[in-house]
Amino acid sequence: MDGKIKTLRRHKLIMFNERLEKYRDELHLKQNEMAYKLKVSDGYYSLIESGKRYPSKK
């Protein structure tokens, strides 16, 4: 059961990455501009959007 929950959670986060990139594109923002608006570093934002990191729940 834990494996299914982790897979589902990972799938939702992957979808979040794609939605985040699409939203940024709709706003006509560069990654560093979006990172600034979200108050995160450029590098961290890039990792989230690329799916290599997951955003915290803070």
C-alpha positions in Angstrom: 0.0 0.0 0.0 2.8 2.5 0.8 4.3 2.0 -2.6 1.0 3.0 -4.3 0.7 6.1 -2.1 4.3 7.2 -2.9 3.6 6.6 -6.6 0.4 8.6 -6.5 2.1 11.4 -4.6 5.0 11.4 -7.1 2.5 11.5 -10.0 0.7 14.5 -8.5 4.0 16.4 -8.0 5.1 15.7 -11.6 1.8 17.1 -12.8 2.4 20.1 -10.5 5.8 20.7 -12.3 4.1 20.7 -15.6 1.3 23.0 -14.4 3.8 25.4 -12.9 5.8 25.7 -16.1 2.6 26.2 -18.1 1.4 28.9 -15.7 4.8 30.6 -15.9 4.6 30.5 -19.7 1.1 32.0 -19.6 2.4 34.9 -17.5 5.3 35.4 -20.0 7.9 35.1 -17.2 11.4 33.7 -17.2 12.3 31.2 -14.6 14.3 33.7 -12.6 11.3 36.1 -12.6 9.0 33.5 -11.3 11.5 32.4 -8.7 11.6 36.0 -7.5 7.8 36.3 -7.2 7.8 33.0 -5.3 10.7 34.1 -3.0 12.9 31.1 -3.8 16.3 31.0 -5.4 16.6 30.7 -9.2 18.3 27.3 -8.8 15.7 25.9 -6.5 12.9 27.0 -8.8 14.6 25.4 -11.8 14.9 22.1 -9.9 11.2 22.1 -9.0 10.1 22.9 -12.5 12.4 20.2 -14.0 11.0 17.7 -11.5 14.3 17.1 -9.8 13.1 18.6 -6.5 9.7 18.8 -4.9 8.4 22.0 -3.3 8.0 22.1 0.5 4.6 22.4 2.0 5.6 25.7 3.8 
